[in-house]
Each structure stands twice: as structure tokens, then as C-alpha cells.
Amino acid sequence: MNLQFVVDGLLTGSMIGLGAIGVTLTYSILRFSNFAHGDFMAWGTYATLAVVGAIAAMFGKVAPIAPLSFGWPLIVALIVGAAFTALLALLLDKVLFSRLRKQEQAIIAVMGSFGASMALRSLLEFIFTSRPTYFSRAIQIAMPVGFGIRITPDQIALLILTAALVLGVHLLTTRTQTGRSMQAMSQNPALARIAGIDVASVVRVTWVIGAALACVAGVMIGVLVQIRPLMGFDMLLPMFAAAILGGIGSIPGAVLGGLIIGLAEAGAVQLIGAEWRAAVSFIILMAVLIVRPIGLFGVRER
Amino acid sequence: MNETVLDVSDLEAGYEPGVPIVRGASITVNKGEIVVVLGPNGAGKSSLIKAIAGLVPISRGKVLLDGKDITAAPAHTMVRLGLAFVPQTENVFPRMSVEDNLKVACGILERRQAPARIEEMYAAFPDLLRQRRTPAGNLSGGQRQMLAVARALIVHPKVLVLDEPSAGLSPKFVSMVFEMLSDIRKSGVTILLVEQNAKAALAIGDRAYVLVEGKERHEGAASTLWDDPVIAELYLGQRPLRKDSARHTETGGAA
């Protein structure tokens, strides 16, 4: 048996996991399922692509960094793109979600996010067309690392980036006052206000973290696969499955859930057939909801 | 000498517009006092202090804290203004450790002050020190109430406002909570509390108000109020004073 699916699965899982962090934070702190989260991913990726283009126009062609397929322009563009995605999420919250969240029923905000998702997606297709595009057309040579596994320098770099981001977000949410305020908001919003926590600022931080990570996940897909307006929407089901598998509200859970789904998808492609790939996250989601609805790290609500 | 810390005048408040639960209530709390608000079920006691804490919309009247108008202040600014509120139930963050429950409340303190202030709370409540790593949801009822009070005290409030601190506690913990409040007052903190357990609350209180149908009907020294016939009439509902308080006879009564 070829173990290549482990690397493929970890990579797919990283992208799903980074996206699922935003899904799980939005759900536990803002209390609704944001179906536009995948489109934050796509918007972040296209924003990054646009900045890469702008840098190329200003500085000419920049040589990639040693073994990688990209140079400093992509790194700078990713930071700008993440900031742009965060602003997009804040803007959307201001004009749409904050009003809908005030309604008694969460389903209103969920439906609103569906509408926002469609609008964002169509707008991308309108601006950039639906033709796939790439950050780089260079072909990387995969290095054999034993056990029949091959991995490219880009893949290694992105796995390291994922690990660093997950660790950073985990420390932010567990060790800082901002993180404790986020936990407090998710556990008891009324008491959080009484304890002097500014709900509006916690909401902003939540959007910024979720949207920035979505942008990173999107750019990873862009670097390793391709860039399409539908790229984020296609990730929606795996991201929700990962968030629910890990237990809503748990950041380590979302990442672990992402890795499990990524590995299961890659394994299914190798063992059963590529046509089953999309079914895997759906089957896992169903199984979790039946067997352990609160997920791996979840907690029972009162 | 009698410096007023909290001055509530002619307060009208309720969850829905046009349906006031608090109907023109006026109370004052002086520095260093424990003031108790009593009253039959449905009198609006909880709504009154929640309105003061910014949790129930106020439609008329004023709340002054140290002479400063805080009537329209949002709930999350209250601790900064000097008013700390302890809700009756769900008053801790259940899946955060005891220590994180205290830390999260330190948001308005200077960063350097927070650790020392947490140590002071541990010194005052040794039970919490022993359980510092325990998720607050796993504490006993009495310890949870302690944590809720410590969380409120940590920011040096001018007035500590509590909603039925003895509710749902076993008798052993009830006396513990009232002893705790008495000690807190001795340390110089001003306290306003709503209580069903009238006897225990009056034992530690300085003054008390009896609230009926959203308005204070009686005010007196806590020591004499228990023997005052007005308590029996207005609060215990044994002998209706007036027709309009008659319907409280079924629901009224000390817990």
C-alpha cells in the first residue's frame, strides 16, 4: 500500500482545519453557522492574487525563495490579503450579520449568510471569471522521503505554517485576556457583559481571526491546487464536518477534525476511488451526529 | 457621615416597552451599608437591581452612583464605573477554571495589578485557592457562589449588588454565604442585595426596603423590620393590608 495519501491527507486536512477554526469560532461566539465562510476563503485568495499581481507590476519579476515556488511577494500579499479578508468580514458583519444576529432566531442569520455567500461568489465570478488560475505555473519536483512518500518544498512550508498558526491561535485563545474574553462570551454572553467584557470588541476579534485564517487556507489551496471562485464554497461541507467532529467551540478539535477528514478523504481516493472523495466528509458528519453529537472535544450545553 | 453611594429615584423599567415591572421605585444605599430589598414573588426585586446594573431597559427615573448618572450606561461598563453585579444563577463561566474566571474579570485592572488582586481573593476565599484549576462548573453550590462574589469584588467596586445569593443553596451554605457577605461589608464594601430569605438577610443588613408591585412600600432599619407588622402584611401576606396586595397571599412567603 502506498502511504502517499498520508501527506495528501495532512495537507487537505490543514486547509480544512484552518477554515474550520473560523467556523467553530463564529458558531460558538456569534452563535450562528456562517455559510459565507468558504467565500471569505476565496475572496482572500483572489485578494492575495491581486496583490501579487500589483507587486509584479511594481517590482518586475521576483525570483522565488530557493526550493519554493514563490518568493517574498506572495508572503507580503498573503498578509495584505488576510487583512483585506478580515476587513471584508467586519464590513459584512456591520451591514448584515450584526442586524440579523439581533433577531431571536439564529436561523435568520444563517439564511443571511447563505445569501451573502451567493452574492460574494457571484461577484468573484463577475470580476475574475470562473476560469481557474494559479499563483505559479512552475512545477515542483517532489522529494522522496521514504515509505514511498514524496513531498514538495511548498507542501513542507505550508504544513509548518499551519502548525505555527494553529499553535498561535491556541495560545491566543487560552493564555491571553482577549482569548479568555472569547471563551467567556461563548460560555455565557450575559455574564461576560456583567464581568465588564466589551462584547463588540470580542465579536471583532472573532471575525478577524476567522477571516484571516480562511484567507491563509485559501492561499494554501491556491498554491497547491488552483484558484477558482468556487474553491471556498466547495470546502464548506468538509469545514463544517471538521468543526462538528472536533466539537463546536474547540480550536484543537476543529484542527484535529480537519486532519481526520483530510486523511479520510485522501484514504478514500486511494482505497475506494476518487469519486467517493466528496462523500467522505458527509459520511463522517452523519456518523458524528448519530454517535457523538457533541464531537470529540465538545461539551454538552446546559 | 451618611454618604450616599447609590441613589435610585423613581425608576421605571421592564423588558418590554409599555409593560413596566419596576414602577417608580426609589432606594438609596449609603457608604458601608448592607441594604436588603425584600418583597413577594413577582414584586420586581430582581428586575430592579438588574435595571440598576444595566440589564433591564429603564424607561424613567435615574440611577446615580457616587453622584454620577449611570442610568443609560451599558452593562459592560458598570464594573468600570464601580458597580459589580452577581446574578442569581449562571454566575460563573462553567468550563473555565476558577483562576481563569477570576482572570477574565480583571480586564479593567492594570495588567500588573491583576496577579496581586487574584492572590488577595485567594487569601479571602481559601476554598478557591484549593480549587484554582477546577472548572467552575464542577464546584459545589456554595463554592460557586464564592467564586461569583470574588469575581465581582476583584475590581474594587464601590457597590456590590447581589441577586438572591442564597437561592438554591443548602442551609449550611446559606449561612456561609451570609457570613461571607457580613465579612465583606466589614472590609469596607457597600452591598445591595435582593433576598427571599428575609430572616437571614435582615440579620446581616443595616436597612431594608420592601418592594411590592414594583414600588418600595416600606423602608426601615433591618433590626426592627422583622418584627414590624408591615413585613407580615406586605411581604408574608398573612393579613392583606389592602385589596391590591391581596393577590400576593398565594405566592408570597419567605423561602
Interface residues (C-beta under 8 A of the other chain):
Chain A: Q177 R180 S181 Q183 A184 Q187 N188 A190 L191 A192 R193 I194 A195 G196 I197 D198 V199 V299 R302
Chain B: A53 L55 P74 A75 H76 T77 M78 V79 R80 F85 P87 E90 N91 V92 F93 P94 R95 M96 D100 K103 V104 A105 C106 G107 I108 R151 V155
